Amino acid sequence: MSDYYHYQNSCCGTAHAYLLPSLSQIFADLAPPEKRIFDLGCGNGSIANWLSEKGFQVSGCDPSESGIAEAKKAYPELDLYVGSAYDDLASKFGTFPLLISLEVVEHVYAPRDYAKTVYNLLQPGGYALISTPYHSYLKNLALAATGKMDEHFTALWDHGHIKFWSVKTITQLLKEANLSVEKIYRIGRIAPLAKTMIILARRGR
């Protein structure tokens, strides 16, 4: 897993940067009384650093050794480690009122294990923010009509996207893990053709 996703710097990539304004608004709306958060799939630490600058106490992990190396070099004060959603993370880190996992679930081979880990890392009543590329019937038609299916499904990208989530399937995945979907935000373009979606899910009390 150490070479699963190779990072060469600690910069915030475009796949994450365009999510930040929406995330800022979501956090403002949630107004969490306790600002502790776990970043599941933290990559090179850029989002964890952004959260830290907003006053959050951040812990996180990623399976990429190069990502964590870049994170520790650029953000040594952050609590970030090599690890994956298939590990028993709650035993190591405890539980959190908040969890964030950006552009991760489309890469995982065992999404139910991922969802179970999300549940286990959350305190009762805790919130998870999960982003993933948005898929729907209309969007798939638009991709086909414009000849962009190959570009979108990234078949030649090593370790690229292997799961393609719709509102229905991501909701089912989280429901099976006893997480209730509170709201889904469609980000980028008009809603029916959204680039990605942010799912706000909650663990029951």
N, C-alpha and C positions, 0 to 999 in steps of 0.2 A: 504493500500500500504506500510505501514511502515515495514512490515516483508516480503516484496516481495523478497528480496535478502539479506541474512544475511552475514555481514562481521565481521571478528574477528581480522583483522589487517590492516595495511596500505601498505602492500607489493604489488608490481606489480606481478600479477599472470602470469602463462605461456600463457594464452589465449591472453594477451596483450604484453608480453615481446618480443615475436618473431616478432611482428610488428614494433618494434622501429627502426631497421636499415632502413627498407623501408620508414617509415615515415620521418626519418631524411633526406633521399635523396629527397623525394617529397617536403619537405619544402625548401630544398636547391634549387631545381629546380624552385619552385614558387617564391622564394626570395621576400616575401611580404614586401611592404614598411611600412606597419603598423602592428605591431606584437601584435594585440589584438585578442583573440580567445575565443570562448565559447565551453565548454566541455559538450555535451548533453548526460547524462548517465555517469557521472563522477565516479560512484562507490565510492571507498575508497580514491579517490584523487591522486592515484599514477601517473596516466598519466598527470593530471593537474600539479603535482609537476615536472614531467619530462619536461613539456613544460615551466614551470616557470624557471627552471634551464637553459633552452635554450634562455631565454630572452623574453618570451611571457608574456603579461599581461593576466591572465586567470580568467574567471568567469565560473561557471558551476552549474549543479544541478543533483540530482539523487533521485528517489523515496525511496531509502533505508535509513531509519533513522540511522541504524547501520553503513552504509557506510559513511554517512556524519559525524557522530560522530567520526569515526576513522580518517577521513580526517582533521577535525578541531583540533583533538588532535595532529596529526603528522605534519600538515601543516597549522598552525593557520593564516598565512599571506595570504592564498588563499581565494578567494571570492566564496565559495561553499555553496550551500543551498539544503534543501530538496525540491524537485519539480519534475515534470514529463513532458514529451512531450505533455501531454494532457492539460497542463496549458497554460495560456497566458503569456509566458515567455518574449516575446518582450516588453510587457508593463512594466515589472519589470526591465529587464536588458538592454533594448535597442537593437541596432543592431550591428553586428560585421563584419569585413572583412573576418574572418575565423571562421569556426565551425568544430569541430571534434566529432565523435560519433562512438566509437569502440565497436563492438560486442553487439549492442543494438537492431537494427531493427528486428532481428530474435526473439526477446522476446515480441514484442508489439502486442497487440490485435487489434489495429486500426492503421494500417500502414499509411493510408492516412492522419490521424490527425498528426502523427509523421512527415511526409514529409511536411505538411503545416507549422508546427512549425519550421522545418529547414529553409524553405523559409522565414518565418517571422523574424527569428533571423539574417538573412544575409542582409548586406547592398547591394544595387544594385552593381552587379559585383563581389560580394563576393563568396568565395569558401567554399565548404563543403567536408570534408573527412569522409567517412562512410565505416566502415568495417563490413563484415558479412561472415559466412561460405559460401564457393563456392559450387554451385551445377550445375551439367550438366548431360546430357544423359550418357556420357562415365563414369563419376565418379560414378553415380548411378549403372551402370552395374558392375563396379569394386567392389563397396561395396556389391552388391548382390552375385557376384561370389566368394568373399572371406568370406562370411558369417558375415559381419560386419554391416549389416543394423540396427539391434537393438541397437548396441553400438553407432552408428552414430546418430540415431534419438532420442536417450535419452528419451524414453517414460516414464521411471521411475524417471526422474529428476523433482522434484517439481519446478515449475516456470521456466522450461527449455525452449528449443527452440520450438517455435510453428509455425514459418514461415521459409520456406526453399527456399532461393532466388537463382535464376539463373541470368545471365547477362540480359536476356530478361525481366524478371519480375521486377528486381530492376530498370532497365532503364525506364520501363513503369511507375512505381510508381513515380519516380522523375520527369519524363516528365509531368505527370498529375499535379504535384505541380509547374510547370513552372521552373523546374531546368534542365539544360542541362548537360548531362554526357560528360565530356571532355576526361576522360581516365579511364580505369579499369586496376588495377594492380592485377595479380594473385600471391599469396604469399604462399610459402611452397610447396614442391614437384615440379614435372614437371607441366607445365601449365594446361594440360587437367585434371589433378587430384589434382589441387591446394587445399590447406587446407582452405584458405580464400581468399577474394578479398577486395581490397580497391578501393572505387569508388570516383573519383574526380569529383564533380558536381559544377555547377556555376549558380548563380542567374543572370539573364539578367540585363543589364543596363537600 
